[in-house]
Amino acid sequence: MRSRLGTMGRATFASLSTRNYRLYFIGQLVSVSGTWMQTVAQSFLVLQLTHSGTALGLTTAARFAPMFLFGPWGGVIADRLDKRRVLYVTQAASGLLAAAFAVLVGTHVINLPMVYVLAGMLGFVNVFDNPARQSIISELVPPEQLSNAVTLNSVMVNMARIFGAAFGGVIAAGLGLALCFGLNAVSFVAVLITLAMMSSGELRQSPRPRRERGQLRAGLRYVRSTPQLALPLMMIAIIGTLAWEFQVSLPLVADNTFHGGAGMYGAMTSVMGAGAVVGGLVSAAKGRVRMRGLATAAIGWGIAITAAALSPTLPVLFGVLLFVGYGSVTFNSYAKTALQLAAAPQMRGRVMALWALAWLGSTPIGGPIIGWAGEHFGARSSLLVGGVPTLVVGLVTYPLLARLDRGHPAPAPESAAEPAAASARS
């Protein structure tokens, strides 16, 4: 029994044995913790300025609008350039924007238009940062560790959510919002240091296509012709638009339903993150990812979000949020793993840019919808609008994904190389 547990433990953390990935994991853990501190602070900054759920949704939309408009081009850049060099630039720029937030809030000159502008600038940086940050994982680990590394990356994000949101809530409530933005600015230094410490000789760089016309269209055609990519991306787009809007829904529930503040929102986010860490560790210990597992995760997650919307008391809500977090990381890690394994290496940047467009770039549509629903129909409705469609999407797609598992295995990476190149030349 002890031997079996030891084997499971080694399987769960297998990719951390690779030095480059271990450095990446540590740097991102620090930086994403800072990002969650800023997320808590920004949400309550907007509520302090406006007391409006719609304004909160629009602020979130401003941050992700560049992803919606330009996301696929970020993937082309990630495929074409050295991903580590791209991250040097994007992470430094994100730190400078966080510092600008800190100065403006600390000097009490911040207003809503400034929040929109800074959020939009950060979103533009993320157009290039996100696909590079997601697709570089395949260059840090050997192929047999890719699934584990992608899942542990989701675990890391949710560990950061626990620490960052909890500290952010405490700092925002006790020491002020400006310090949250300032600490986030400092956190990006950790990423720059760990990137510099990576061994260039151990990077497994994907072949980079030459700069040619039609590379964006080639990526879109490739995804459209590959069911193992197209169907998960459609699921992600619907669920990302309506369910992955907790930066809008949870502050409204904390503020309007349970009459709390930044501290309560931070606690909610931390509880959800704790559930996500457990879900991520369970997912990391699993072997092969089956396509129908994505539909099963959507069904379970949809039930959990709906239950959170209907929770009668705060203790019940905290208990349900554990399962919401568990479902979120399970769905997201299954989706990213399925996409990275099905995508040809030279297409991974573009595929992960489409993931970011579907998951994050849909926020300019979903954020205002969720904020408007929460403002006009009660804060609980902002969760309900996400939970029910997620459940329905899982039920509808389960037989389709099960059919892919049975009879249509994902193409080998090399199989897409020639058509992709041909499409790029067209």
C-alpha positions as CSV (number, residue, x, y, z in Angstrom):
1,M,0.0,0.0,0.0
2,R,2.8,2.4,0.9
3,S,4.6,1.6,-2.3
4,R,1.5,2.2,-4.3
5,L,1.0,5.6,-2.6
6,G,4.6,6.5,-3.3
7,T,4.2,5.6,-7.0
8,M,1.0,7.8,-7.2
9,G,2.9,10.6,-5.5
10,R,5.7,10.4,-8.0
11,A,3.2,10.3,-10.9
12,T,1.4,13.4,-9.5
13,F,4.5,15.5,-9.5
14,A,6.5,13.9,-12.3
15,S,7.1,17.0,-14.3
16,L,8.6,18.9,-11.4
17,S,11.7,16.6,-11.7
18,T,12.6,18.6,-14.8
19,R,14.6,21.7,-13.8
20,N,13.3,24.1,-16.4
21,Y,9.7,23.3,-15.6
22,R,10.4,23.5,-11.9
23,L,11.8,27.0,-12.3
24,Y,8.8,28.0,-14.4
25,F,6.4,26.6,-11.8
26,I,8.1,28.6,-9.0
27,G,8.2,31.9,-10.9
28,Q,4.6,31.6,-12.0
29,L,3.4,30.7,-8.5
30,V,4.8,33.9,-7.1
31,S,3.6,36.1,-10.1
32,V,0.1,34.6,-10.3
33,S,-0.3,35.1,-6.6
34,G,0.4,38.8,-7.1
35,T,-2.1,38.8,-10.0
36,W,-4.9,37.5,-7.8
37,M,-4.1,40.2,-5.2
38,Q,-4.5,42.7,-8.0
39,T,-7.7,41.0,-9.1
40,V,-9.3,41.3,-5.7
41,A,-8.1,45.0,-5.4
42,Q,-9.4,45.9,-8.8
43,S,-12.8,44.5,-8.3
44,F,-13.4,46.4,-5.1
45,L,-11.8,49.5,-6.5
46,V,-14.5,49.6,-9.2
47,L,-17.2,48.9,-6.6
48,Q,-15.9,51.7,-4.4
49,L,-15.9,54.1,-7.4
50,T,-19.3,53.1,-8.9
51,H,-21.3,50.6,-6.7
52,S,-22.3,49.1,-10.0
53,G,-22.3,45.5,-11.1
54,T,-22.4,46.6,-14.8
55,A,-19.3,48.7,-14.4
56,L,-17.5,45.8,-12.8
57,G,-18.5,43.6,-15.7
58,L,-17.3,46.3,-18.2
59,T,-14.0,46.6,-16.4
60,T,-13.4,42.9,-16.7
61,A,-14.5,43.2,-20.4
62,A,-12.0,45.9,-21.0
63,R,-9.2,43.7,-19.7
64,F,-10.1,40.9,-22.1
65,A,-11.4,42.8,-25.1
66,P,-7.9,42.8,-26.7
67,M,-7.8,39.0,-26.4
68,F,-11.2,38.9,-28.1
69,L,-10.0,41.2,-30.9
70,F,-6.4,40.1,-31.5
71,G,-6.0,36.8,-29.6
72,P,-5.2,34.6,-32.7
73,W,-2.4,37.0,-33.8
74,G,-0.8,36.4,-30.4
75,G,-0.7,32.7,-31.2
76,V,1.0,33.4,-34.5
77,I,3.7,35.4,-32.7
78,A,4.1,32.6,-30.1
79,D,4.7,30.1,-32.9
80,R,7.0,32.4,-34.8
81,L,9.3,33.8,-32.1
82,D,11.3,32.4,-29.2
83,K,8.7,32.0,-26.4
84,R,11.1,32.7,-23.6
85,R,12.0,36.1,-25.2
86,V,8.4,36.9,-25.7
87,L,7.8,36.3,-21.9
88,Y,10.7,38.5,-20.9
89,V,8.9,41.4,-22.7
90,T,5.3,40.6,-21.6
91,Q,6.0,39.9,-18.0
92,A,8.1,43.1,-17.6
93,A,5.3,45.1,-19.2
94,S,2.7,43.6,-16.9
95,G,4.8,44.6,-13.9
96,L,5.1,48.2,-15.1
97,L,1.3,48.4,-15.6
98,A,0.7,47.0,-12.0
99,A,3.1,49.7,-10.7
100,A,1.1,52.4,-12.6
101,F,-2.0,51.1,-10.9
102,A,-0.3,51.3,-7.5
103,V,0.8,54.9,-8.0
104,L,-2.5,56.1,-9.2
105,V,-4.5,54.4,-6.4
106,G,-2.0,55.4,-3.8
107,T,-2.1,59.1,-4.8
108,H,-5.9,59.0,-5.0
109,V,-6.2,60.3,-8.6
110,I,-7.6,57.0,-10.0
111,N,-11.0,57.2,-11.7
112,L,-13.1,54.7,-13.7
113,P,-11.8,55.7,-17.2
114,M,-8.2,55.2,-16.0
115,V,-9.2,51.8,-14.7
116,Y,-10.6,50.9,-18.1
117,V,-7.5,52.1,-19.9
118,L,-5.0,50.3,-17.7
119,A,-7.2,47.1,-17.8
120,G,-7.2,47.3,-21.6
121,M,-3.4,47.8,-21.8
122,L,-2.9,44.8,-19.6
123,G,-5.2,42.8,-21.8
124,F,-3.2,43.8,-24.9
125,V,0.0,42.5,-23.2
126,N,-1.9,39.3,-22.4
127,V,-2.7,38.8,-26.1
128,F,1.0,37.8,-26.6
129,D,1.8,36.6,-23.0
130,N,-0.9,34.0,-22.7
131,P,-0.2,31.8,-25.8
132,A,3.5,32.0,-25.1
133,R,3.1,31.1,-21.5
134,Q,0.8,28.2,-22.3
135,S,2.7,26.7,-25.2
136,I,6.1,27.0,-23.7
137,I,5.2,24.2,-21.3
138,S,5.7,21.7,-24.1
139,E,9.3,23.0,-24.5
140,L,10.1,22.6,-20.8
141,V,9.3,18.9,-20.4
142,P,9.7,15.7,-22.3
143,P,6.6,14.6,-24.2
144,E,5.6,11.9,-21.7
145,Q,5.4,14.6,-19.0
146,L,3.3,17.1,-21.0
147,S,-0.1,16.0,-19.6
148,N,1.2,16.1,-16.1
149,A,2.9,19.5,-16.6
150,V,-0.2,21.1,-18.0
151,T,-2.3,19.8,-15.1
152,L,0.2,20.9,-12.5
153,N,0.2,24.3,-14.2
154,S,-3.5,24.5,-13.4
155,V,-2.8,23.4,-9.8
156,M,-0.2,26.2,-9.5
157,V,-2.7,28.8,-10.8
158,N,-5.1,27.7,-8.1
159,M,-2.5,27.5,-5.3
160,A,-1.7,31.1,-6.3
161,R,-5.4,31.9,-6.2
162,I,-5.6,30.7,-2.6
163,F,-2.6,32.7,-1.4
164,G,-3.1,35.7,-3.6
165,A,-6.8,36.2,-3.0
166,A,-6.6,35.5,0.7
167,F,-3.7,38.0,1.2
168,G,-5.3,40.4,-1.2
169,G,-8.5,40.5,0.7
170,V,-6.7,41.0,4.0
171,I,-4.3,43.6,2.7
172,A,-7.1,45.5,0.8
173,A,-9.3,45.5,3.9
174,G,-6.5,46.5,6.4
175,L,-3.8,48.3,4.5
176,G,-5.4,49.6,1.4
177,L,-5.8,48.7,-2.3
178,A,-2.6,50.4,-3.5
179,L,-0.4,47.9,-1.7
180,C,-2.1,45.0,-3.5
181,F,-1.1,46.5,-6.9
182,G,2.4,47.3,-5.7
183,L,3.1,43.8,-4.5
184,N,1.8,42.4,-7.8
185,A,4.3,44.7,-9.6
186,V,7.1,43.3,-7.5
187,S,6.0,39.7,-8.1
188,F,6.9,39.8,-11.8
189,V,10.5,40.0,-10.8
190,A,10.3,36.3,-9.8
191,V,9.3,35.3,-13.3
192,L,12.1,37.3,-14.9
193,I,14.7,35.7,-12.6
194,T,13.4,32.1,-13.2
195,L,13.4,32.7,-17.0
196,A,17.0,33.8,-16.8
197,M,17.9,30.7,-14.8
198,M,16.5,28.2,-17.3
199,S,19.0,26.1,-19.3
200,S,18.7,27.0,-23.0
201,G,20.3,23.7,-23.9
202,E,17.5,21.7,-22.2
203,L,14.7,23.6,-24.0
204,R,12.8,21.4,-26.5
205,Q,12.0,24.2,-28.9
206,S,9.2,23.5,-31.4
207,P,10.1,24.1,-35.1
208,R,9.2,27.7,-35.8
209,P,7.5,28.5,-39.1
210,R,9.0,31.2,-41.3
211,R,7.1,34.5,-41.5
212,E,4.6,33.9,-44.3
213,R,1.2,35.2,-45.3
214,G,-1.8,33.1,-44.3
215,Q,-0.4,31.6,-41.1
216,L,-3.4,32.8,-39.1
217,R,-5.8,31.3,-41.7
218,A,-3.8,28.1,-41.7
219,G,-4.3,27.8,-37.9
220,L,-8.0,28.4,-38.2
221,R,-8.4,25.9,-41.0
222,Y,-6.3,23.3,-39.1
223,V,-8.6,23.6,-36.0
224,R,-11.8,23.5,-38.1
225,S,-10.7,20.3,-39.8
226,T,-9.6,18.6,-36.6
227,P,-12.6,17.5,-34.5
228,Q,-10.4,16.8,-31.4
229,L,-9.7,20.5,-31.4
230,A,-12.9,22.1,-32.8
231,L,-15.4,20.5,-30.4
232,P,-13.5,21.2,-27.2
233,L,-12.9,24.8,-28.3
234,M,-16.6,25.3,-28.9
235,M,-17.3,23.9,-25.4
236,I,-14.7,26.2,-24.0
237,A,-16.1,29.3,-25.7
238,I,-19.7,28.7,-24.4
239,I,-18.6,27.8,-20.9
240,G,-15.9,30.5,-20.8
241,T,-18.4,33.2,-21.8
242,L,-21.0,32.4,-19.1
243,A,-19.4,30.3,-16.3
244,W,-15.8,31.6,-16.0
245,E,-16.8,35.0,-14.8
246,F,-16.1,34.7,-11.1
247,Q,-14.3,38.0,-11.0
248,V,-17.7,39.5,-11.6
249,S,-20.1,37.1,-9.9
250,L,-18.3,36.5,-6.6
251,P,-17.7,40.2,-5.7
252,L,-21.5,40.7,-6.3
253,V,-22.5,37.8,-4.2
254,A,-20.0,38.8,-1.4
255,D,-21.2,42.5,-1.5
256,N,-24.9,42.3,-2.3
257,T,-26.1,38.9,-1.0
258,F,-24.0,38.4,2.1
259,H,-23.0,42.1,2.7
260,G,-19.3,41.5,3.0
261,G,-16.3,43.3,1.4
262,A,-13.0,42.5,-0.1
263,G,-12.1,40.2,2.8
264,M,-15.2,38.0,2.1
265,Y,-14.5,38.0,-1.6
266,G,-10.9,36.9,-1.0
267,A,-12.1,34.1,1.3
268,M,-14.5,32.9,-1.3
269,T,-11.8,32.9,-4.0
270,S,-9.4,31.1,-1.6
271,V,-11.9,28.4,-0.8
272,M,-12.6,27.9,-4.5
273,G,-8.9,27.7,-5.1
274,A,-8.5,25.1,-2.4
275,G,-11.0,22.9,-4.1
276,A,-9.2,23.5,-7.4
277,V,-5.9,22.4,-6.0
278,V,-7.4,19.1,-4.8
279,G,-9.0,18.6,-8.3
280,G,-5.8,19.4,-10.0
281,L,-3.7,16.9,-8.0
282,V,-6.3,14.2,-8.7
283,S,-6.2,15.1,-12.4
284,A,-2.4,15.1,-12.4
285,A,-2.2,11.6,-11.0
286,K,-4.3,10.3,-13.9
287,G,-2.8,8.9,-17.0
288,R,-4.5,9.2,-20.4
289,V,-7.0,12.0,-20.8
290,R,-10.1,10.9,-22.6
291,M,-12.2,13.3,-24.6
292,R,-15.5,12.4,-22.9
293,G,-13.8,13.3,-19.6
294,L,-14.2,16.9,-20.7
295,A,-18.0,16.5,-20.9
296,T,-18.1,14.7,-17.6
297,A,-16.2,17.6,-16.0
298,A,-18.6,20.1,-17.5
299,I,-21.6,18.3,-16.1
300,G,-20.1,18.1,-12.6
301,W,-19.0,21.7,-12.7
302,G,-22.4,23.0,-14.0
303,I,-24.1,21.2,-11.1
304,A,-21.7,22.7,-8.6
305,I,-22.1,26.3,-9.9
306,T,-25.9,26.0,-9.9
307,A,-25.7,24.7,-6.3
308,A,-23.6,27.7,-5.3
309,A,-26.2,30.0,-6.8
310,L,-28.9,28.4,-4.7
311,S,-26.9,28.1,-1.4
312,P,-29.1,29.5,1.4
313,T,-26.3,30.5,3.8
314,L,-22.7,31.5,3.7
315,P,-21.3,28.3,5.3
316,V,-23.2,26.3,2.7
317,L,-21.8,28.5,-0.1
318,F,-18.3,28.0,1.2
319,G,-18.8,24.2,1.2
320,V,-20.1,24.3,-2.4
321,L,-17.4,26.6,-3.6
322,L,-14.9,23.8,-2.9
323,F,-16.7,21.7,-5.5
324,V,-16.9,24.7,-7.9
325,G,-13.1,25.0,-7.7
326,Y,-12.6,21.3,-8.1
327,G,-14.8,21.3,-11.2
328,S,-13.1,24.4,-12.7
329,V,-9.6,23.0,-12.6
330,T,-10.7,19.6,-13.8
331,F,-12.5,21.0,-16.8
332,N,-9.8,23.5,-17.7
333,S,-6.9,21.1,-17.3
334,Y,-8.7,18.4,-19.4
335,A,-9.4,21.0,-22.0
336,K,-5.8,22.3,-22.2
337,T,-4.3,18.8,-22.1
338,A,-6.6,17.6,-24.9
339,L,-5.7,20.6,-27.1
340,Q,-2.0,20.4,-26.6
341,L,-1.9,16.6,-27.2
342,A,-4.0,16.9,-30.3
343,A,-2.2,19.9,-31.8
344,A,0.8,19.6,-34.0
345,P,3.9,21.1,-32.4
346,Q,4.3,23.9,-34.9
347,M,0.6,24.8,-34.4
348,R,0.5,24.8,-30.5
349,G,0.9,28.5,-30.2
350,R,-2.0,29.2,-32.5
351,V,-4.2,26.5,-30.9
352,M,-3.5,27.8,-27.4
353,A,-4.2,31.3,-28.6
354,L,-7.7,30.1,-29.7
355,W,-8.0,28.5,-26.3
356,A,-7.3,31.9,-24.7
357,L,-9.7,33.5,-27.1
358,A,-12.5,31.1,-26.2
359,W,-11.7,31.0,-22.4
360,L,-10.6,34.5,-21.7
361,G,-11.4,36.5,-24.8
362,S,-15.1,35.7,-24.4
363,T,-15.1,37.8,-21.2
364,P,-16.0,41.1,-23.1
365,I,-19.3,39.4,-23.9
366,G,-19.8,37.4,-20.8
367,G,-18.6,39.9,-18.2
368,P,-21.2,42.6,-18.9
369,I,-23.9,39.9,-19.3
370,I,-23.1,38.5,-15.8
371,G,-22.7,42.0,-14.3
372,W,-26.1,43.1,-15.8
373,A,-27.9,40.0,-14.6
374,G,-26.4,40.3,-11.1
375,E,-27.4,44.0,-10.9
376,H,-31.0,43.6,-12.2
377,F,-32.0,40.1,-11.1
378,G,-30.0,39.6,-7.9
379,A,-26.4,38.6,-7.4
380,R,-27.3,34.9,-7.3
381,S,-28.4,35.0,-10.9
382,S,-24.8,35.9,-11.9
383,L,-23.8,32.4,-10.9
384,L,-27.0,30.7,-12.2
385,V,-26.5,32.1,-15.7
386,G,-23.2,30.2,-15.8
387,G,-24.1,27.0,-14.1
388,V,-27.1,25.9,-16.1
389,P,-25.5,26.3,-19.6
390,T,-22.4,24.5,-18.4
391,L,-24.5,21.5,-17.4
392,V,-26.4,21.5,-20.7
393,V,-23.1,21.7,-22.8
394,G,-21.7,18.7,-20.9
395,L,-24.8,16.6,-21.5
396,V,-25.1,17.5,-25.2
397,T,-21.4,16.9,-26.0
398,Y,-20.8,13.7,-24.1
399,P,-22.0,11.3,-26.9
400,L,-20.0,13.3,-29.5
401,L,-16.8,13.2,-27.4
402,A,-17.3,9.5,-26.6
403,R,-17.6,8.8,-30.3
404,L,-14.2,10.5,-30.9
405,D,-12.7,8.4,-28.1
406,R,-14.0,5.2,-29.7
407,G,-13.2,5.6,-33.4
408,H,-11.3,8.7,-34.2
409,P,-8.0,9.0,-32.4
410,A,-6.2,12.4,-32.4
411,P,-3.7,12.7,-35.3
412,A,0.0,12.3,-34.7
413,P,1.7,15.7,-34.5
414,E,3.6,15.0,-37.8
415,S,0.3,14.4,-39.7
416,A,-0.6,18.0,-39.6
417,A,2.8,19.4,-40.6
418,E,2.4,19.2,-44.4
419,P,-1.2,20.5,-44.7
420,A,-0.4,23.3,-42.3
421,A,2.6,24.4,-44.4
422,A,0.5,24.1,-47.5
423,S,-2.2,26.2,-46.0
424,A,0.3,28.8,-44.8
425,R,1.5,29.2,-48.4
426,S,-2.0,29.7,-49.8
